[in-house]
Amino acid sequence: MQTASEETPGSMVTVVGLDDDKLDTLCQDAIAECALSGHVKIGIANHMFPKGRVLSGHKTLCKWVVDNATKPKYGAAMVMALPVAGAFHSSYMASARDGLQAALSEVDISMPRIPVYSNVTARPYGSVEEIRELLLRQLESPVLWEDSIKNMLSEKNTSWTFLDAGPGAQLKGMMRRIDKKAFSKTSVLA
């Protein structure tokens, strides 16, 4: 992924407050306005919560989004460049596929004892073969975080507790926007 990041100057941007149609318009306008040569893209890389998305794409396009998303034409509530070195979860990671596939072929993978949800499908993995396939697809596919949480909460006879183990309370903040019940079942580990 590091090599893929070095091949094309990519970046990521968080945008809050736009529905997906408006976000698509924003991305298409970025491509049109920047008029870069070659095949440049920007698109959704992470569906965090309703009207909370991360975009991934060419660095110039991401900068354009940061500069324009909160303007009245688009009306985003918040936009923030992420401190990352690449356009992760996008087609810019395609060249990392062969290396990841080789690494996965060297690793013993077993089915988890508890449900583990794929970022690609927002559903639990069903087989070892599916784990390998979806880990490869995850390189270029958007993270379906919001749908994963909604699918977890819709399961019958399951009592979920969510633990935010990161530096801060980002998970808890996302859970508040996805589902109030999930928010009440989320604890921040210090």
N, C-alpha and C positions, 0 to 999 in steps of 0.2 A: 504494500500500500504506500510505503514511503517512496518507492521508485515511481509508482503511478502518479503520486502527488508532484514529483519533480518534473514529470513529462509535460504537464499543463498547469499553469498557475491557477489553482482553484482555491475556493474558500466556501464559507457557510455563513448564513445570516438567519437570525431569528426574527420572525415577523408575527406580531400579535394584533388581532382585531379585524382581520379580513377573512371573508369566506373564501373557499377554494376557487370559485369562479373569478373573483376580484384578484386573487393572488395569481391566477393564471394570466390574467390581463397584464398585471404588473410585470410578470416574467417576459411575456411577449413584447411589451413595450421596451423593456431593458435590452432585449436582443435587437429590436429595430433601431432604437436610439444609439446604441453603441456601435452598430454596423461593423463588427469585427470580421476579419476574413477567416475563412475556414469554418469548421463545424463547431460552433460554440453553443453552449446550452446553460440553462439554469432551470431548476424545478424543485418540487417538494422532495425533501430527503427525510423528513421526520414529521409525522402527524402526532404532535405532543398532546394536544387537548383541543376542544372546539375553538376555532379561530386562533389557534396557536400552532404555527408551523415553522420548520427550519427549511430554508432553501439551500441548495448546493449547486455550485456551478463555477463558471469561469470567474476569476478574481475581478475582472473589470465589470462584469455584470452584477456581481455581488455588491461592489462599491456603488454602482448606479442605484441599486435597490436601497441601500442604506441612505443615499442622498435624496431619494424621491418617495419612498413608501409612505411617509407621514404627510406628504403634501395633500391638499384637498382633493385632487383628482382620484387618489387611492384611499386615503383616510385611515391608514394603519394607526393603531393606538401606540405602538412601540415597535422599533426596529433596532437591532443590535448585531454588529459583526461579531462572529465568534473567533476566538483566538486559536484557529486550527491551521494546519499546513496543507490542506487539500480539500477537494470536493467529494467528501465521503458520501456513501449511499447514492451514488450517481454513476452514469456511464463513464465518467472520468476514471473510475476504478477498474475498468475492464481488463487492463493489462496486468492486474494483480491476480487475475483468476487462475492462470496456470500454476503460479507459485503456491497459491493457497490450496489448489486441488492436489498438488504434489505433497504438501505438508499434511493435508487431511488423510491422504492415502497411507501415511506412515503412522497414524495415530489410531489406537484402539478406541472405539466409541461404543458405549453401551447405552441401552435405554435408561433414562433417568427413573428413579424410584417414585418421584413426584412429578406432576405435570410441569413441563418446561415449555413456555410459549415461544414460538418463532416470531421474530420481528417481521418476517416476510408475509406470513399468513395470519398472524394474530390468533393462532390456534396451537394447541399442544402438538409437539412432535409425535408422529405415529410409528416411526421405524428408524433404525440406524441409517438406512439408505436415505430416508427423507432428511435426517439431520445433516448428512454430508451435502446433499443437494441444496438445502435451504441455506446452509452456511455459505456456500458459494454464491447463491443468488443474493444473499444479504450484502455482498460487496456493492452491488449496483441498485438494489431495491430500497424504496423508502421504508423507514421504520414505522410500523403500524402500532405505536404505543397506545394511543387512545382506544383503538379497537381491541387491543389485547386486554386492557383493563376492563372494558365493557363486556368482553367475552368471559373473562374470569368471574365477574360479578353476576353474570346470567346463569352460571352453572348451579344446578340444584344440589342440595345437600353438601355445600362447600362453604366453610367459614374462613374467609381470607383475613389475614393480617398483613399489612404492608410496612416494611421497614426501610426508612431512608437512611442509608449508611454512608452517603457521600458527604462532602464538605459543605454543609449548608442544608437547606430544606427545599431543594428544587422539586423532588418527587412529591412532597407534601403539597406544594403549591400547584403542581399539575393535577394532583388527585382532587383538590378542591374544585377545579374547573371541570373535571370529568364527571364526578359523582360525589355528592355530599356524604353518602354512606361510606364510600371508600376513604374519603378524607378523614372521617371520624375513626377509621380503622388503621390510620397511618401514623407511625411513630418515628420520630427523628432520633437516631442514635448519636450520642455525643462522642 
